[in-house]
Amino acid sequence: MAAITVLGGGISGLSTAWYLAQKVPTTVSIKVIEASSRVGGWIRTDRRHTPIGEIIAEAGPRTLRTGKSPDALSVLELVDDLDLRSHIILSDAQSAAARNRYIYYDGTLNRMPSSLSSLASGLPAAATCLVGGVWRDFTLKSNTPVENDESVHAFIGRRFGQKVDDNLASAVMHGIYAADTKDLSARALLYPFWLADRMGKRGVISGLRKVARVSRARHAGRSVESVSGERRARNPEFWTSVEGASMYSFRGGMQTLPDEMAKKLRERPNVEISVGSKVVAARVGAMGKAQIEVDGGRVIESDHVVNTLPLHAMQGVFGSDQTPMLDHTPYSSVVVVNLTYKGRGRTPVDGFGYLVPRASQHESRALGVVFDSCALPEQDTCDVTRVTVMLGGPRFRELFGSKDVEAEAKLLALDTVQRELGIRGDALDVHVTVGTQCIPTYTTGYVDRLQQMHEWTKRQLNGRMSLVGAAYGGPAVPQCVNHARTHVCEHLNLDTLGQSPQCVSGLEEIIKAFDLPA
């Protein structure tokens, strides 16, 4: 019996198993191995009981974006296939949560422009540096460094001025990666702009048109990603409704997605999901197949292994054969504090929330604050206001050191919403989650290390291992789901599974996206 083993039961591992289960016959065994006691990874929804009713607290991602990108459509189609259409709640594209996003700057909430028409009222104080930044790029001679990568901080400062990074870019990266722009790779995270800087005669803006031409040439002949007519015809109301929304989640919280996936996978006779099983070693067996050893001594043999483990969990599993990406990819630790207050509408403004840039770190100790009740009011079944304070990231050691992290985070979060949002009084509920090493940091030199990881992976287990996960195609849920779908549906040759090694890394499409134009 042919067999595939998936390492990791987070969203990447579950998605990989799901797409495999759609493609292979029930005679092919699929085993999912998860070290923790539950599946879903950092997607976790906790139900909390308060004196006035039950609430939900998201410990990880809380919303998903709609749209026509391959990433967004991958998740929407997954929701459709899992029959979760009636469980989703949508945030309209014209809602306050969709239009109003803020940056905390100079002690106030600065509403960022969401459209050209919103510029009529002028730029907020945090964004006025953009005018000088654009002018600087237009007028400054080319100063592209010889090295093929630099930090986001260095890149933006070099072309647009330090304030653009300090006031704006640093806030955005806090929200996505919980990391400092001084550590993040410009080539990996700002690739179109990084490439434009190299193609333009006078900086980034002059090169963007050339980058657009290169992009069109690369994608010529490819079909535009869209929902199939057959799928739309089956559930027209669902697909029409999501087109008018900007984001969505589920009535029972984000954990609805991995829970339903795991439930349906367990119903299949050829799928086994094992929790509480930590991978300790990987090797080639006597018959040339891949062998995965978990703690307790159990050995699982398979024709192919899809490895979705975080990089730090792979340390030591492959013996002394290491690759730079394992050693040079730190992970950010984030503390999520969910606060619930009695009464609706307690935030001073309506919107999705706000991020804190480097320029405001002397005023605020948060990475950002999400206005959960405004973003998804249908999740509130009683009269409450829910907000979530994000702490840590590049300031984790500074804020917590050797202190009791949960106790200190609670104090910091309560102080943050009192000083910055004016929300006073006792909270009905405070829920603290410490996400230790939860988000990979794409540090300077990432693209070169990714290429090395590609070559290293193809050598492992005699070509019987590939990679999917947040450390490669991006850490967001849609990126992880689409990476799994693309790898299983387009790169694995499942017809030859029991006959010969696959000899693919899972990184082919990602590396190709970073190819330099001829």
N, C-alpha and C positions, 0 to 999 in steps of 0.2 A: 504493500500500500504506500503510495507516494505521500510525503508529508512536508508541511511548511511550518516553521516555528516563528512566531512574532514575539520579539523581546520588548516588553513594556506594554502596559494596559492603559496608557493615557489616551488622549484624543488621537494622536498619530497611530498608536498601536491598534486601537479599536477600529479606526477608519481603514487601516491596512487590512485587518481581518475581515471587515465588512465587504470591501471590494473583492478580496480573494474569494469569499464565500459566494459572491455573485458569479464569479468566473469559472471556478473549478467544480467538477462533479463531486458528489458526496463520497466518492471513493478516495478522495484526497483528504488527508487529515490536516486540520488547522489547529495549532496549539498557541494560545496567548499566555505568556509568562509575565506576571506582575509581582514586584517585590513587596508592595504595600498591601494593606488589608482591603483595599477597594480599587475599583477602576475609575477612570476619568481624569487622573493626573491632577493638574492644578485647577480643573473645573470642579468646583465644589459649592453646593448650595446647602446651607444649614437652615432648618426650620427652628424658629425661636418662639417661645411663649412669653407674652407680656401680660400685664394686668388687664389690658383692654383688647387682647386678641393675638392671633398668631401672625408672625411676620417672617420674611425670608431674608437671609443674609448671604450675599455672594462673597466667597473667599477668594475668588479668582476672576476670570473674565465675566462681564455682566451683560454685554450686548453683542450683537452681530450686525454687520453692515449688509444692506441690500446692494443692488447694482448689477451690472452686466459683466463684471470682471470674472475670469475663470475661477478665482478664489471664492468670490461671493456666490456664484452660481453653483459651485460644488456643494456648499453647505445647504443652499436652498433646495437643491435636488435631493440631497440626503434627507432633509426634513420631509419632503414630499414622499420619498420611498419608505420612510419609517412611519408614515401615516400620523405625523405630528402636526398636521396642518391646523387642526382645531385647538392645539395647545399654544400656538404662538400668539404673542401680543405685539402689535406694531406701533412704531412711533412715526407719525405722519411727517412727510418731508417739509411741511410748513410749520411744524410744531416748534415751540420755544426750545426744546431740547436739541432739535436739528439745527436751528438757526443761531442759537446763542451759546457760544463757547468763550470762556474767559481766560485771561492770564492775570495772575495776582502780581501787580507791579505798583511800586510807590505807595503801598498800603491800601490800594483799592483794586476792585475787580474791573479789568479792562476788557470790554467786549470786542472780540476780534471780528473783522469784516467777514461775512459769509457769502457775499456776492458783490458784483460791481455797483449795484444800486445802493448797497449798504455803505459804500464809500462816500456817499453824498453828505453824510453827517461828519465826515472827517476821520482821520486816523486816531485811535486812542494813543495815550502817551507811550505805551510800551512799543507801539509799532511805528512811531514817527521816524525811527532810525532807518526804516526801509527806504525812504526817499533818498537819503544820503548814500545808503548802501547801493542802490541801483545806479545812482550817478557815479559812484566810485568805480563800479565795475565797467561802466561805459567808457570812462575816461582814463582808467589806469592801464598802463601797458601790460602786456602778458608777463606774468611772473610765475608760470607753472614750474613746480620743482622737478628735479631730475628723477626723484624717487617715484615709483608707480603707485604710491598710496600715501595718505596723510590723514590726520584726525579730522573729524567733522569741524572741530573747533578751529584748527589751523586753516582748513579750506575756506570756511565762511569768513574768518577774520582776514585772510589774505585778499579775498575778492570783494567782500561787502562791508568789512569793518567789524571790529570786535563787538560793538553793541548789538548787531543783528543776532549774533550767537548768544550773548549774555541775556538779551531781553526776550528772544523768541525761540531760536532753534534749540537752545538748552531745555526750554520748557517742553517742547514737543518730544524730544528724546527722553526726557524724564517720564512722559506719559506712555511711551511705547516700550522702551527698553529699561527704564529705571536705571539709567546709566549716565555718566558724564560724557559730554561731547568731546572732551579731551582724550577719551579712551576709544571712541567709536570710529570705525573706518568710513572715510568719505567715499571711497571707491565702492564699498559694499552697499552703503545706505543712501548715498546721493548719486548713484551711478550716472543718470542722464546729465546731471550738472557737472560731475567730475569729468565726464567725457566731453561735454561742451567746452570746458575750460581748455582741453587739449586740442580741440578742433577749431575753436574760434580764434580769430586774429587778435581780438582785444577782449579776452575774458569770456565769461560764462554766457551772458545774454546773447552776444553775437554768435556764439557757437550752437545755440539751441536749435536754430533752423536746420543746421547741418545734421545734428543728432536726429531730428525728426525725419529727415530724408533717409538716413541710415536705417532708422527703425522701420519706415515704410518698405524699404527694399528687403529687409530681413523677413518681414511678415507677408510679403507679396505671395499671393497664391493660397495663403492660409484662410480657412473659413473663419468668419467672425463668430465668437462665442455667443450662443443664444440658446434659449430654451426650445427644444424640439416642438414642432406642431402637435405631434402625438401626445407628448406630455402635457402641453397646455390644454389640449382638448379634453383630457381626462379630468383635470381640475382647474377649469378656467377661472373660477372665483378666487382661488388661492393665488394664482399667478398675477391676476389683475390687481389684487390687494397689495402684494409686495412691491409692485411697480410704483405705487404711490407713497411708499414708506422710505424712510432713510435708515432705519435700524429696527431690530426686533430682538425679542428674547422669548421666554416661555412663562406661562402662568406660574408654574412651579419652580421657576429658576433655570439657570443654564444647565444644571446637572441632569435635567430631563433628557438632553441629547445623548450623553454617553450612557446613561442608564437604559434608555430604550434600545440603543445599539447593542449593549451587552445582553439585554433580555432576549432580543431576537436572535443574536448569535448563539446563545445557549440553547435555543430551541432547535438548532440544527444538529443532526446526529453526528456530523464530522467535525464539530467545533468544540474545543475544550478551553475554558478560561481558568487559569490557576492563579490565585492571589496568595500573598505571603510566601512567594518563591523568589528568592534573590539569585540572580545569575552570578556565579563565582568563577566560571571558566568556560572557554570555548576552544575546541580543538577538532582535528580531523580524525574520524574513526578508522578502524582497520579496513572497512569496505569503501573508504573514500568519501563517506557522507559526513555532514556536519554534526558534531556532538556538543550539546549545551549542558553544562553541569550546574545545578542549583544547590543552594545550601541544604544540607541533609543528605547529600550524596546522589540524589536522583539524576540520571543522565537521559537526555532527550535527543534522539537521533532524527535527523531530517534531511531532505534533499536540498532545502534552501532555508536560509534564516533572513528575516527582515528585522533589522536592529533599529528600534526607535528609542533606545535608552539615551538619557542625557549623557553628555560626554564625560562628566565627572563619575558617572556610574560605570563607565567602561574601563576606568583605570585598573590595570592588573588583570582584567579578564582575558586578554590576549597575550599574556606573558610579557616578555621583554620587547616584543615588536611594537614599538610605539610610533606615533606620528605627531608632528608639532601641534596639530589642532587639539589633541587631547590635553596637552600641557599649557597651551596658550589661549584657551577659551574660558575666561572666568564667568561665573554666573552671579547675577545680582540677587540679593536677598531683600524681600519686601515685606513689610508688616501692613496688613489690611485691617483697619478698625471700622467696623460697622456700627453706626450710632443711630438710635431710633428715639424720636421725641414725640410727645403727645401733641396732637393737633396737626392739621394740614397747612401747607404753605409757610413753613417757618424760615425758609431761605430768603434772603433779601432780594434776590432776583430769580427769574425763571431761566433755566438753561440746563445744559448737560453737566456743567461743573467748571472747574478751573484748574490750570496747571501753574506750577511755580517755577520760574526761570532762575538761572544762576544769579542774576542781578538782584533777586529778592530773597536770597537765602539768609540774609541778615535779619529779615523781617518775618520769615515763615520757616518752620522746620518740616513742612510737608512737601511731598512731591506733587501732590494735587488732591483735589476733593471732588467727588462725584455726587451730584444731586439725584440720587436714585429715584426718589418719589416723583420728581419732575420728568425724568427720562422715561420711566415706565410706571405711570400712576396706577395702571390696572393691576399691578402686583400687590398694591396695598388694599387689604380687605377690611381695614379699620382706619380710624382717623389718626394717622401718624405722618411724620416726616422722617424719611430715611436718608442719611448721607453716609458716604464712605470716605475715610481719610487714608491716603496712601503715605507711608513713611519708609525711610531707609534708603535702599538703593545705594548710590555713591556715598551717602552720609550714614550708612548703617552703623559703622564702628563709632563714629563721632557721637551719634545720638544715644546708642545703647551700651557700647563698651562691655563692661562686665555686669551691668545692671540686670535686674529681672525684666526681660524684654516685654512681656505681656503687660506687666504693671506699669512700666514706663510709657509704653505705647498708648495705653488707655489715658494717662494723664496728658500726654502730648496732644492726642486727638481731641479731647474735650477742650483743652486750652485753644487749639487751632480754630474750632468752630465758634468758640465764644469770641475770640479776638477778631477773626477775619470775617465771620458771618453774622455776628451779633446774636447767636443762638444761646440763650441762657437757660438756667434751670436744670434740674436733674434729667438725665436721659432715662427713658423707659428700659432700654436695653443697650448694653455695650458688648460687642463680640469681637475678639481679637484673634487673628490668624497670622502666624509667623511663617512666611514662605521662604524657607532657607534654600538658597541656590535654585531659584525658580525661573529666571530668565537669562538665556545665554547672551553674552556681550560680544558683539561682532567687532573685535578690536582691530586696530590698524594692522594691515598685512593679511586680513582675513581671506581675501580672494586667492592669494598664493597658497595659503594653508589649505583652502578648500580643494584646490587642484591636487595637492599632496595627499589629502584625505581620500580623494577619488582613486588615486593610484594605489594607496595603501589598502583600501577596502577590497579592491579587486584581487589582491593577493591573499586575503584572509580566507580560511576554510576552503582552500582550493577553488576559489571563485564562487562559493556557495553562500555569500552574504552580501546584502545591500542595505542601504541606510534610508531612513525617513525620519523627519523630526524637526523640532523647533530650532535646532542649531544650524540648519542648512538653508531652507527656503524662506525663513521668517518665522517669528514666534507666535503670530496670531493664529487663532483657531482656524479661520478659513485657509490660511497658507498651509497649515499642517494637513487639513483634510484634502486639499487639492494636490499636495505633494504625494499623499498616499494614493489618491485616485490615478494620477498621471503615471506613477511608478508601476502600479499593478496593471493598469489597463493598457499602457503603451510600451513599457520597457521589459516587463517580465514575459518570457516565452513559456507560458504555462503548459503548452502542449508537449514540451520536452522535459518537463519537470523531473521525472524519475530517470531520465536517460543521460543527461549531461549537465555540467555546471552552467549557471546563468551568465556568470562573468560580467555582471553589470554592478555599478556602485549605488545607483539611485540618485546620483548627483549630476547626471549627464545634462539634463535640461537647465539646471541651475548654473552650472559652469558655462554652458553655451551662452546664457544671457549676459555673461561678463566678457565675451569675446570682443577683442578690439577690432574695429573695421579695418579692412585691408587698405 
